[in-house]
Amino acid sequence: MMTSGMYTTLRSLAPFLLLLPLASGCGRGVVHIKDNEYRGMLIAIEDSVPEDYSLIEKLQSIFTNASQYLYRVTRQRAYFGDITILVPRSWSDRPQYEPQTKETVDKSDILIDQSDDRFSHGNRPFVIKTTPCGELGHYMHLTPAYVLNDTVAAPYGPYDKTIIHEWGHLRYGVFDEYSDERSSQQFYAASNGEIEGIRCSTAIRGRFYDVVRQTEGCRYQDGLPDGNCRFQPYTEDTRGEHGSLMYSQQLQHIVHFCDNDPSSPLTLHNRQATNKQNQMCDGRSVWEVMREHGDFEKNFNPPHNVTSTVPTFRLVKESTKRTVLVLDTSGSMDSFDRISKLARAASNYISRVLEDGEQLGIVWFDRQATIRSSLLVVNNQTRSELLQHVPKTASGATSIGDGILKGLEVLASTPGGNMILLSDGIETHPPYIRDVLQQIVDANVTVDTIAVGASADEQLEMLAQTTGGISFFHSDSDISNALNDAFIASAEHGKSARQRVLQLLSQSLLLQAGESHNDVIFFDSSIGDNTDITIGYNTTVPRVVMVTPGGRVLNSSSPEYTNEASFNTSNFHFKGYEETGGLAVNITNTHEEIQVVTFTVSTRVRQGQPAPILAHAQWGRSSVAFPLFQNLFISVSQGLSPLLKATVKATLEQPGLTEGEATRVPLMVRDNGAGADATKDDGIYSAYVTNFTNNGRYYVTVTVNDNAATVVATDRVVGVGAAVVDDGGVTSNTQQTVEHFQRSTSAGSFSLTGFAPGTDILPPCKISDLQVTSVGYKVVRLEWTAPGDDLDTGTATTYELWMSTEFDPLYENHTLTTPVTGEMLAEGDIMSPAASGTAESIVVKLDRDGDVTYYFTILATDDVELRGPRSNIVSVSMKHVQQPDDVNVALIAGIVTGVCVLVVFVAVAIGVVIHRKKRRGFIVTIRKKYLG
């Protein structure tokens, strides 16, 4: 992800680089700011939305008002300058609709899409954001009902305030300042010992409310309000504007973002509140994050008086996808059987991936480029013609630039279009990529690049990034099916989820003579249209036998089977595969020698299915300059609802030391709200990628399957995680089991430079989920998730736990506060961390009670004494903790100090306890643990 400090470097590059999104790899669009105007914003209407021109008119009204409000809350620093609205291809033509160039649904900043009535997140606006504080989110989601119906929108607040609240997530990378209804952290302890509701700022007044009894006032348990208690802000307040827009945009008196300016106490940031903003942004206010953001840092875009903040709107209608293949046929493509692998992948792309009605052209290049096929509308007849232009031989030198120019010539009839550029070598003859780059940018063409082998030109990734494309890499490994994956992924570029080809499996197998491979492919009820089971081979057609869930046997005699001998490919095609469950597959190598066999299963969403199961992988960065690291994000959902506890496996392909060599290692991906993962149980499975072995290109493949614990959380949104609250304030917690399913996907590739082997410079990652889980008399239980030795990989060496009775010293410089030592623990150990991802728990003894608040923070160190950042800060008050009677005090004191107590005294104490009323909370826990 691009950090704010990189923007100065970005502005010093060539002019075309200004077209890059601020956070390459995560932000979907190309929004940029110039002279206080946000330019290049894209609102896309998904194809399933019924035609209604009033939707466009209402969007124009909403974002016009939001622009004016943005100008106000950014203190005259920003507003929306121009906005493009992408209209579905299925809608009727209108004179005001311009032709599509680079605008696509998957690059939209705001997506207008239907909600699924089966799920309870309904019409709530949200931003999908998996990224750290201060970095771009992915996109904003609005439903047509929310946009068109003021009554539907009203519970979320005024349109302008709601849109800018979500813009804060999307653009500035800030988080909510309220507490998620599902969180156990609804309150925090203030420095005076009082329990406070989580809010920003503390100037917001309200009440404690029991949402079950529906009464004011709450019951306390273990020193805290019980799980039914909520803080409810007063909706009317006559003190003027106060509070923070990221807390509650519904409240009339909330107008501004919070800040750390003490001269404005009504909007002063509450850094003690245990909310997501403080957790993820280290206690910084929204404005502190914004001042460090690339849009405003170093007084970039200072306050400016403007006469109008009304955006210019442009309406663009989606058109048929136009693509040109620009394929390297130079002599090096004969190495490692590259040209044959290219032929198989390209033929599969033409025969089975492209949709009827799309347009495709083909260019070959070596020392010079030639147009082999102009754009043809894809249908059964033209597929055969296009297949004749798939290269099967290779010779000559390399001029990638000439290939690009010929590709632009194929697409020249209409602005925009897509190019898939594949090459395995370094440019040897002009024109070079740098010579034609400006022409590509001017033509509004998106270029996806496929680098084949370790020697492929290093500028390929830059070309894809500059034009908004994706980079892919095939390592020449016999067990890699990356070429086929790359063509499929590129074909789905620009399409909505319901239109894409979904891969269930992608494998490359190395089978000995006579060896068989057995597998089971699970089809769920959301898929089945245009299903293809494709087997590629080197020499001899493998024997394939399949048995459907209903018992039907499929083989080479089945009507669904074809063999394309010229491309060494066999295929079973089903226009509509109706059965659900496991399809048993047996593949046997009938060749007398070892043979590479590729095995791919692809399908599409079944007609009328509103909520297919989807898996999508994405890198945080398109390139990594060491010592920076990489992030991997994998979203798993049914429609928009997250799938929790799925089996998600990511395999990283690392570059070898020689051409054609690669190693594969597993990555640990988690949805636990710790380490690389921003939010627990939001359907985003995340990982830091730190296991680098060499400079070069890295590639990842991902498989997703269900297991006995997998559920779909119908009350949440993937990538958001927050629950929806009904009118009574009670959180729904609807989880449903899912049928057997599987998916396969890839994030593409990224390149690593500057790596120094043997260098340990990565500390343990920040612990961001420290929390108080129970409180007793002079004792508190703290829990967190263990980090690793290198970020969230491996095992840390030790913990440092710090405490104070004041917040500010711990926040400003925790090393000047009190370190917690082993003697201060009643339970647990801070000297021996568990493996990364493990739940950790300790019990800390406290020396004071009454009107006192204790604050805690923790960090981990590794084996070379690198110290991770300190964690979020948590607090506990002793004011509302019930003091036990003397006999229990003596009993607990004996336990926690390790004093040897006489057996007779223990027996008497137990007898006394039995005859006394049962105590609540943590004292009972301690007694049970130590006395049985």
N, C-alpha and C positions, 0 to 999 in steps of 0.2 A: 504494500500500500504506500502511496506517496505521502510523505509527511510534510507538514507545513514548511519546514526548513528547506525543502527541495524546490519550492516555487521560484526562488530567485534564479536558481540554475535553469529551470525550465524556460523562464522568460529570456534567458540569454541565448537559447538555441535558435535554430532556423525558424522562420515564420510559420511553417506548416505544423510545427510541433505545438503551436498554440491551440490547435484543434483537438489536442488530446484531452480527455477528461481529467479532472483534478486528481482522482485516485484510480489510476489505470488498473483494470482488473476487477474492480467492484462497482464503482459508479457506472451505470449503463449508458448514459448519454454523453453529450459533449458540451454541457452547459459551461460557460465561462463568463467572467465579469470584466467589463471594460467601461470606464467612465461612469461607474455606479450602476450600470445596466447589466442585468443577467441576460445573456444572449444564448440562443440555441436550445432553449427548453422545448421538449417534445412531450405532448400529451397524445397517447395512442388509445383509440377505441377498439377493444377486442372484437374479433369477427363475429362472435356469438351474440353480441349486443344488437337487439332489433333496431332497424333504422328509425331514427327520430331526430329530425334536424333541430328541434328545440333543445336537445341535449348539447349540441354545439353552441347554441346561443346562450344557454345557461352557463356553460363552462367559461365562455368569454366574459360574462358578467361576474362570475365568482372570482376569476383570476384578475380581473381589473380591480375589483375591490381589495383583493389580497395584496396586489402590488402596492396600492396606496398604504395599506396597513404595514407591509414590510418596510416601506420607506420610513414610516413612523417609528417602528420598534428597533430598527437598525440605526436610529438617530441620524437619518438622512444620508445613509451610506449606500443603500441598495434598493432596487426595485426591479420589476420584470420589464425588460426592454422589448423582446420579441418572443413569441410563442407559436410553435407549429402544432396543429392538431391533425393527426393522421386518422383518416376515415377508412373504415373497412372496405375491402374490394367488393363485398356483396351489396353495398349500398348503391343507390342510383347515382348516375352522373349528374353533376351540377356545373354551371359555367365557372363558379368561383373555385372549384377544386383544381389544384395544380397537379402535375404528374409527380410521382414519387421519385426520389433520387436515393439518398442514403437512409431515409427515415424507415424504421422498422419497429414492430411491436416490442421485440426483445431489447431494443435500445431506448425505450421510452423512459422518461423521468417520472411521469404520472401515467398509470394504466387505469383505464375505465373498463371494468369487467363485471360480469354478473356475480352475484352471491349464490351460494347453494343453500336452499331452504332447509336442507337436512341438518345443517350445521348451525351452531348458535352464535357464531361471530357476526352474522347478519350483514348490516350495512355500515359497520364501523370503519371509519377511515384509519389507515395505518401505513407505516413505512417498514419495509423489510430491511433490517440492518443487522449485520453480523460482525461489523467491523469495530475497531477500538475507538476510544474517545477522540473526537476531532477529525475523524475520517468519514468519507462519504458513505451514506447508506446505499441501498440498491435501487429501490424505486418506491413511489407512493401509490397506494391502491385506493381507488374510489369506486363505488358502485353507481350504476345509472339511477337507482332509486334515491341514493344519497344526494346526487347532483340535482335531480329533477323535483324532488318532493321536499319542500321546506319542513313539513311535519316530521319526516323521517330524519332529517338532518338536525332538527332542533335539540335533541338530547345531548348532542356532542358540542354544542355551542354555536356561536355565529360562524358563518362560512369563513370570513376573512381570518378570524382568530384560529379556527381549527386548521385551516390550510397552512398558516405560518407556524403553528405548533408542529405540524408534521414536517414542514420545511426545515425546522430546526434539527429534526432527526436526520433528514435526507441530506441536507447541504452542509450543516455545521457539525454534524456528528455528535450532538448532545443527546441526553437521555431524559426520561421522565423524572420528575421530582415528587411524584406521589408514590405510594407503595402499591405494588401489584397486589390485587385482592387475594391471590393464592399465597403470598409470602407470609412467613411466620413473623417477619419484622414489620409490624404495623405501628410500633411505638419505639421511642428511644428515651434514655435517661438524660435529663438536662443536668447541668453542673450543680444546681441547687437540690438535686435529689428527686425532683418532680418528674413524673412520666409525661412525655409530650407526644402529641400526634405528629407523624411525619408530614412535613409540609415545607413550602418555601414561598415567602419568608415567614418567620415566626410572628410577623405582624398580622397574619391571617388568624382570625378568631373562629372558634367553633366549639363543639361539644363532643364528649365521649358518648357513644350510642351503641346499645346492644341490639344487633340486627336480628337476633332470634326472638328475644322478648319484646323487641321494638319499644324500648324505653330508654330514656336518657340515663346515663350513668352505667358503669360496668363493674363486673365482678373481677377480683384479682386472684391470680393463681401464680404461685412461685414468684411473687413480687412484681408481676406484670399483669396488665389487663388480659383477660382470657381470650380464647380464639374467636369469640363472637363479638368482640369489641372493635369498633371503628371510630376514627376521628372524622366528624362531619363538619366541614366549614360552613359558616353562616353565609347564606346566599345574598343577604343584604348587609351592607356596611357603608356607613356615611362618612368614613374618614378619607375618601378619595382613592386614587389609584394606588394599589399595593399588591404584593405577591408576585409570583413569577408565571409567565405564560406556559412554561413547561410543567407547572404543577396542575393547573386547572383552568383551561381556556373558557370553560362554561361560566365562570364567575364574572359578573359584570365589572367588578372593581379591579380585576386582573387585566393589565394592559401590556406590561413590559416584561422583558427577560430580567432575571435576577442578576445582581452584580455584587462585587465585593467592596463597594464604596460605602464606608460607614457614614458619610454625610447624607446618604439616602436610606434611612433605616427602614422605610416601608417596602423597599425592594432589595434589602440587604440579604445576601445569600446565607442560607442556613446550612453551614457545612457539617454540622453535627448530625443532621438527619440521616438515617440509614436507608437512603433511596438509591436508585440506579445511577443517577447523575453523580453523586458523591462516590459511590462504589467504583464506577468505571473511570471517572475523571479526577480521582484523587482529591476530592473535596473542593474542586474548583467550581466557580459559578459559571453559568452559561456564557456571560459576557467575557469572562476570563478566557474561556475556550475560543470564543469568536475572535477576540483580539489577537490570538495566536494563529488563527486560521489564515490560509493563503489569500482569502478575499480581502482581509483587513489588516494583516500583519504589517508592521513598519509603516503604519498610516497609509497603507494602500487603500484607494477609494475613500478618501476622507469625506466628511460631511459636505454636501453640496446642495445648494438650492436649485430646484428644478420647477418648471412651470407645469409639467404634467408627468404623471406616473402611469398613464394608460398604455398598456402594451400594444404592440402591433401584432395582429393575428394573421397567420397564414394557414390555409386549409389545403391539405394534400391528400389525395386518394391513393390507397394502396393499389399496386399493379402486379401483374404477373412477374414472378422472379426470373431475372435474366442473369445467366452465369456463363463464364468462359473458363475452360480448363487450359492453363498454360503449363505444359509438361516438358520437363528436361529429358532430352533424348541424347545427351552428350555421351562420350565413350565411357565415362566412369559409371554410368547407369547399368553397364553390363556386369559390374562387380556385385558379389553377394546376391545374385539373382534378382537385383532390384527391378529391372525392367519387367520381368515376369510378375513380380509381386504388384508392381504398379498396374499392369494390365488386368490382373484379377480384381484389384480394388476398384479401378475405374469402370470395369465392365459391370460390377455389382452396383455401383453408383448409377450408371446409366439404365441398367435393366430393372432395378428393383427399388431404388431410393427416390429418384426424381419422380415428381407427380406429372400426370398428363396436364398439358397446358403450359408448363414452364418452358423456358427457352434456354438452349445450350449451344455453345460454340466450342471449338477445340483448336488450340495452337500448340505446335511443337517448336522447341528451340534447341539448337546446339550452338555453333558459331554464329549462325543466323537463324531467324525465326520464320516459320511459314504458317499461314492460316490453313488448317486442314478442313475445317468446317465453319461456315458462318453460322449465325444464330438460327436454330431450327426449333419450331414448336414441338415439344415432346409428345409423341403418341406411339402406338405400336409400330407403325411403319418407320418413323424417323429414328426410333431407338436402334433398329437394325442398321440404319445408315450411319448413325453416330458410332456404333460399335466398330465399324470398319475403320474408324479413324483413331482407335486406341493404339498407341505405339507398342511394338513388340521387339524392336531392335534398337540398338543404340550405337552412336559413333560421333566423333567430332569434339570440338572445344565447347566453351560455355559463354553465352552472352545473355544473362538474365534480363538485362535492360531491353534488349531487342524483343525478347519474348513478351515483356510487359507492353511495349509499344504496339505489337501486333494484337495483343489482347484488348487494348484500348480501342484499336481499330474495329474489332469485332463488335464491341459494345457502343460504338460511336453514334448509332442512329438515335439513341435516346440518352439523356443524362443519367448518371448513376449506373448501378449494376454491381455484380459480384465477380470476383476473380479468385480462382483456386490456383495458386502458384506452387508447383512442386519442383524441388531441385536438390541435387546431392553434392554440388561442387562449388568451388570458389570461382568468381567471375574471372575469365581470362581475356575477354574481348569486349570492347565498347559496343554500344552504350552500356554504362553501368547503372545499377539501381539509383545511385545518387544523381545521375544525369536525368533521370525520368521521373523522379519522385514528385516534383512540383506538378507535372502533367497528370499524375494519378490523383493528387489532391484536387486539382482544378476540375477533373472529370467526375468527382464525387463517387469514385469507385471504391468499394470495400474489398480489401485483399486478405484472404486467409492463406497462410503459408504452411507448407509441409516440408520440413527439413529432413532429408533422408541421409543417414550416416553422420558421423562425427565431423566430417569435413565440409558440410554444407555451409554456405556463406553466412557469416554472423549477422549480416544486415537483414536477414529474413524476418527476425522477430521485430526489429525496428519498423519495417515496412508494414507488418500487420498492425502493430500498435498505432502507428501514425494514421492509418486509414480506418481504424475501428474494427479490424479483423481479429482473428484468433490464430495463434501459432500452434503447430503440431510437430511431432518429431517421431521418426521411425529409426530405431537404432541398428537395424540389420539383424537383430537377434532372431533366431528361428522361433522363439516362443513369444514373439510379439505380433499382435494383430493390429498394431497402431495405424497402419496405412488404411485399412478398412474403416477403423473407428474415425479417422480424420475426415474421410470423405463423407461419412454419414453425419458427423457433427457439423461440418460445413454446410451440408445440404439443409440442415434445420435452422441455420442462422437466419434470423429475421422472422421466424414463424412463431406463432403462439403455441402453448403447450399442447392444445388439442389437435394441432395440425402436424405435429412432429412424428418422425419415426422414433419408436422407443426400442432400445436394445435390451433384450433379456439376457443375452449371453454373448461374449466375444472372447474366443480362445484361439491360441495357436498351439498345436500339439505335436510333439516329436515322437512318432510311433515306430517301433521296431517292426520288422517283417512279421506279419501275422498277429501283431498286438492289437488288442481292442481297447476302446475307451467307452466307458458307460457313464451316462449322466441322466438326470431327471430335470426337465424344464417345467416350471410351474406357470400356468396361465391363470390369471385372475379374471373376474367378470368385467373389468373395465377395459379390456383390450381384446384383440382378435382380428380386427380388420386388416386386410392385406398383409398377412403373415408370411414371412419367408424364413426357411431353415436352409442355410447355405453352407456348403462344404467345399473348400478349396484344397487342391492337392498339387504336388510337384510333377508326378509322373503317371501314376496309375489310379483309376477311379476307386476310392474306398467303398467297401460294402457298408451300407447304412440300413439299419432296421429300427423302426420306431413302433411303439405301442401307445395308443391314446388312452386317456383315462376310461373311456368306454369300452376298451378292449380291441379296437380296430388296429390291424397290423399294416404299417406303411413301409414300402421298400421301393426298389427301382422299377417295379412293375406297376406302381400306383399311378393313377392319372395325374396326381399333383407333382410328379417327379419329372425333371428334365436334366440333361447333362450338356453343358456347353464345352465341348472338347477343345475348342480353340482358345479358351481361357482357363482350362483345367478347373472347371467349377460345376458342381452338382447343386440342385436346388429343389426344395419342396415348396410349392406356393399354394396358399389358401386364401381365397378372396375374403372369406369370413370364417375364421377358426372359432367354432361355437363352444367347444368343450372347455370346462375349467378343471383345474387340478394338474397332476403331474403327468407329463409326456415322457415316457421312458425312451432313451436313445442309446443305440449301440453302433459305434463306428469302428470298423476293422480295416487295418492296412493290408490290402491284398498284394502290395508290391513285394518283390523278393528282397528288397533292401529297406533301410530306414527311410521314412518319408515325413515331411512336414505337412500337417493337415490343419487347415483353419476351419473353425466352427463358429458360425454366427447365427443368432436367432433375433429377428427384428419383427416388429408389428406396429400397429397403430391403434389409437383409441377407438373403441367401439362406438358406432353411431348412437347418438342420444345419451351417451354417458357423460354426466356433468362433472364428475369428480374422479378422474383417473388417478392412479398411483403413479407418482413422478419421482425421479431422482435426478439431481443436477449437481455437478461438481464445478468448482471455480477456484482459481488461484487468487491470492491476494495481490500478487505482483506478476507482471509479465516477464520481468527480468530481475535478478538479484545481484547486487554488488556486495560481496562479503566485506564486513561482518554482518550486514543485514541478513535477515532470515526470511523464510517464506511461510505463508499461511495457506492452509487448504480448508475450504468450506464445502460441505456436502449437504444439500437440502433433500429431505425425504418427506413426502407429504401425500395426502389424498386430497386432491384439489388444493385448497389453501390450508387445510388442517394438518398439523404435524403428526408424523408417525413416530411414536416413542418406543425406545428400547428395541429398535430394529437391529439386525446383524449387518453392520456396515464395515466392509473391509477395503482398505486402500493399499495398493501396491505401488511402490515408487521404483521406477527404473532409473538406475544411476549410470552415468557414463563410465565406460571402461578406459583402460590406459591405451588400448589399441583399437583400430577401426574394426567395427563389427562385434565388439565386446561390450557387454552390459551386465549388470547385476540387478537383482530384484529383491527389495526388502519391504516388509510390511510397515505401515504407518498406523499408530494408535490414534484413532479418531473417537471423540467423545462428545456427548450432548449433556454435560454435567455442570455447565456454568462456571467452569474453572479453567485456568490455563488459557489456551487459545479460544475456548468456547465462551461467548459473551453471555448467553442466557441458557439456563438449564431448562430442559424439556421443551424446546421450541422447534424441534425437528431439524436443527442445524447441527451436524456432526463435524467437529473442527479439530485441527491439529496444527501445531508448529512443525515445520520441516527444517530440521537442523542436521540430519545425518548426511552431510555432504562428503563426497569422496574425492572429487576432482572438479576442475572447471569444465563447463560444457552444458549440454542440454539434459534436463530431467523431465520425465514423463510419468504420469500417474494413471492407473486404471482403478475403477471402483466397482464393487459388486454390492448389492443390497438385497437382503432376504428377510423374510419374517422369521420369528421364532415363537415359542409358547408365550412369551411375555409381551410381544408386540401389540400395541394398541394405537388407535387413532384418537387424538384428543379433539373432539368436535367443538369444544368451547374455546379453542385457541387458534392462533394464526401462525403458520410457519415463519420463522425468522423474527417473530415478535414475542410470542410466549405469554403475553398478558391475557388474563381472563376477561370475559364479558360479565358485567354486573347487572342483574335485573333490577327492577324498580325497588325491590325490598332490600337491595344491598347485599344479598347473599350470593356468593360465588357458585356458579354451576360448575360441576366437575365431571362432565360427561366423557367417558372413555369407552370406546367400543372395540371389540376384537376385530381383527382383519383376517381375510382369507389368505391362503398361501399365495405368495407372489415372489417375483425376483426381477431385478433390473441391473443393467450394466451401463456404466457411463465413464466419461473421462473429462478431466479439466484441461486437457491439452498439455503443452509443454512450457517450461520456462528455462532461461539460460542463466548460468552462474558464472561470475567473473571475480577475480581477485582472491580466490580461495587459497589459503595457506594450510596445507595438511599438518596435523599435529598441534594445532593452535586451539587451546581451550579458552575462549573469551566470552562464552555465553553463561550467565549466572542462572540460578533457578528463576522461574517466572514469578510474577507477583501473585500472591494469594489474595484473591478478590472476593472470596465468599466466607470470610471469618464471621461467625455469628455466635450470639449467646443463645443457648438452647434451654437452659434451666438455671434457676437461682435458688439457693438455700441460705440459711443463716451463716454469713461469713464464708460462703463458698459459691462458686459459679462454674458452670460447665461451658467450655468453648469448643466449637467444632469448625472444621475447615477441610478442604480437599488438598491432599499432598501435592506439591509441585515436583519437578524433576531436578536432575543435576544440570542439564542444559534445557532451560525453559521448562517444558512439561515432559521431557524425555529422561528416563532413568530414575535415579533415586538421589535426593539431596543428602547432605552429610549431617546437618544439624539445623535446629531452629533457634531463633532469637525471639523471645516473647517479652514485650515491654508493657509497663502499666504506669498509670498516673491517676491522681484524683482531679486533675485539670486537663481539659481538652487541648488547649492551645500549645502547651509544651510538647505534648505527644505529636501533634500535627506539625509543628515547626521544626523540631529536632528531637526525635524520639530517643536518641542516644544519651540525652541529658536527663532522661526519666529513669524509672526503676526497672532493672532487668529482673525477670522472673526466673528463679533458680529451681533446681530439683527439690530443694527442701520446702518450697512454697507450693508444691503440688500434692494434692490428696490422691490423685489418680492420673495415670498417663506419663509420658516421657517425651521431653522435647529434644533429647540428645540423639535419638535414633529415628529419623523420619521413615515412614513407610514408602513403598513404591509410588511413583506418580499416579494420580487418579484415585488413590485410596482415601477413604474417609478417616480423618483424624479426630481425636477427642481427648481433652484433658479436663481435670477439675483443679481450679486454683483456689487456695485458701486466702482469705482476706482478713485484715486485722482490725477493721472498723465496721460499725453498723450505724444505723440512724440516718441522718440527713447527709449522706455522702454518696458520690457517684464515682465509680471506677471506670477508667477507659483503657482499652487494650489494643495493641497492634502486634503483628507477627511478621517475620520474614524468614527465609531459608538461605543457607549458605551451601556451597559445594566443596568438593575435595581439594580445590586450589584456593579456597577461601574467597571466592567470588560471592558477593552478597546480593541477593535479589532485592527488588524494591519492597518497601514496607507495604503491608496489606491495608485494606480498609480498616477504619477505626470503629470499634463497637463499645457500647457503654452498658453499665449495669448499676442500678440504684439499690441501696440497702434500705431506703426509707419505708417501703411497703412490704418488706420481708418480715414475716411473723417470727418473733423471737421465741424459741422453744423454752420449756421449763428447765430448771437447773439440772435435773437428772439427765435429760437428753443432751444439754450442753456438755456436761461432763462426758457423756458417752461418745459424742461426736468428736470432742477434743481428744479423747483417748485414741479414737480411730485415726484421725488425720495427722496426729503427731507421732504415731507409732509407739505410744507408751504401752508398756506391758501391763495389762489389766488383770487382776486376780480373777480366777475362774469363778469364785464365789460372787465377786462384785458384778461380773457380767451376768451371772444367772439372776441376781437380784434385779439388775437393770432391765433384763428382758421381761421379768415378771411384772415390773412396774409399767413397762411400755404396753404390755398386753392389756392391762386393766385401765389404761388411759385412753382417751378418745383418739381415734386415728388421725395422725398428722398428714397434712397435704404436702405435695411437692417434693423438693429435693432431699429433705431430711429422711423421708421414707425410702427414697432411692439409695441413699448412703447406708441406712440401717440394713436394708435387704442385701446389699452387695457384700457387706462385711460380716453380718451375723446370720445370713441365710434366712 
